[in-house]
Amino acid sequence: MSNLLQNLESFLSASKTKPPLIIVLGPTASGKTALSVKLAQKYNGEIVSADSRQIYRYMDVGTDKISAKDTGGIKHYMIDIKNPDQVFTMADYQREATHSIGEILNKGKTPFLVGGTGLYINAIAESYELDSAPPDTALRKELETELSEKGATALHDMLKELDPLSASKIHPNNHRYLIRALEINLKSGKPKGNRKGESKYEIFKIGIDWPREELYDRINKRVEEQIGRGILNEIKTLLNQGYSRSLPSMTGLGYKEFFPYLDGEKSIEECLEDLKQNTRNYAKRQMTWFGRDDTIYWITPGELE
């Protein structure tokens, strides 16, 4: 890790016209969380989560949320801030995460933005000028009905016609972002946007570059561990509390895969295999997303020690 630390120390000690922001990013199961805690301990930092699912309370195992004992005494922001049925847009994230970064800087500490949700990271790093069209519940329900009846490809094709740029950035399987982009286009009559502004920060980005097969093996092991950590009890508790299966939070990776088991339609082994495959596919999309960014300082797993 010596080369990383040297580069990081050079970045932090250099004169700047803007406040510093260190971003630790990469695909799921790559070791971002542990690395960010080590770096925050060393450089007087605090951590802002850039994970679109860890914002939800009561959803710990399925989102692989950091436990209190693993924080190493480092304060974390943007975790457990919303109930699973509360609407939370990317504009909401940008506003609240920016406020959290400001809090850290005001303490004289170093802010770390850590996660794998590329749009959230870019919203902060590139100061996206986000469309703030309020959610339209009726329109969203219509789009959700279209999704269930016609499938994601049909909705993605609709988005391609309305807003080719957004369609190129949103995977058809990312139903939440797909529906939100369509909602904004249909409601406002103009493209969703996400135009880049001028960054508020001097940024140093760190990514962990695993060989694909090794990363997939880590993903498979993490999925296997979720049963022992209580994922089924977590899902049952959420359902018993009245949170609908159709909520964006509940249709996310790590939750929807277990519904067929609870319904007696699949074995737990089949559900685990589905989750492994879906998580590997998600990691592949993350690697593609981050691979387009030539400003990332990549380290190998061996440099984590």
Secondary structure, 3 states (H helix, E strand, C coil): CHHHHHHHHHHHHCCCCCCEEEEEECCCCCCHHHHHHHHHHHCCEEEEECCCCCCECCCCCCCCCCCHHHCCCCCEECCCCECCCCCCCHHHHHHHHHHHHHHHHHCCCEEEEEECCHHHHHHHHCCCEECCCCCCHHHHHHHHHHHHHHCHHHHHHHHHHHCHHHHHHCCCCCHHHHHHHHHHHHHHCCCCEEECCCCCCEEEEEEECCCHHHHHHHHHHHHHHHHHHCHHHHHHHHHHCCCCCCCCCCCCCCCHHHHHHHCCCCCHHHHHHHHHHHHHHHHHHHHHHHHCCCCEEEECHHHHC
